[in-house]
Amino acid sequence: MNNKLVINFKITNWCDLHCAHCCERSHKHNKPNFMSLEKLDKYVSESITMDIRPDQLLTIGGGEALAPYMLNNPTYIPNVLNTVYSAGYIPTLKTNGTWGNNNTLRKIILSDIAKKAYQYDKLVTLDISVDEFHNNQTGVIKIINDIVRNPGLSFAIRFCLVGFNTTASKAALNDLQQQLQNTGLSIEQTFAGDWIIEIPNSGDGLYVYNDYGAPIYNLGRAKQTKTFTSTKNPNGNDGYNCLQIDNQDCAILNYTYREPIKNRPLNLVLQSLMTHTTNQR
Ligand code: SF4
């Protein structure tokens, strides 16, 4: 196998939003069906013998990765972080950021994830969607302000803003930048298009990655014939193979090939999935 692996755990298909392009068909009327912590633990343990990307990043997504907080299950994410950190990984939580509008929830979530980052002495990253489909800017502005203005959070939490390679996504990002500046934050744009947000009264800055390279591969819900996603990329993304483990015990390679895990070790499931890509080359 040539490509190293990116692993993503889809812990739920519940989401408080209902975006038209959603590849996962997530919705707040879906049953939450969180991946059990035992299953997550088993899969994470098995994955550490696999050929993971060198920076050891592992993503937790959905649906909305922080949904457990909205559904009265506040211990779920801290337990997920215990599992991921204990295995030596650095977690990224994929979110739409709407919880930023709820002052109580925002405080709890940011404090919980920062505490885990300190406990394991490794960063935690929030991947926040900012694009033409998510009407979430007020929540995102509150999250970013809390992180940047609180040293306890800014030492522990990184964030990455994620959108599509479209004019509308870039306009949403520019609009967010303007609105953040209106809250008094100073933002410098790097040559690569990322941001450095000045941390007030510290002389320091917080680096924010802006990931706007992906095309919109399909129309999500609008495309009735799709089964789970229609991305055709047998070589993986950015030189990595992406293995998603979902909350229905299925493994999905590069958003294209899907197999039930059926109690097999993950490396055997991956080997089986990889035969599809080998056959295509
Ligand atoms: S926020 Fe993300 S998971 Fe939720 S509906 Fe939109 S695209 Fe899907």
Boltz pocket constraint, residues with backbone or C-beta under 6 A from the ligand:
constraints:
  - pocket:
      binder: B
      contacts: [[A, 15], [A, 16], [A, 17], [A, 18], [A, 19], [A, 21], [A, 22], [A, 23], [A, 24], [A, 25], [A, 26], [A, 27], [A, 62], [A, 63], [A, 64], [A, 96], [A, 129], [A, 134]]
      max_distance: 6.0
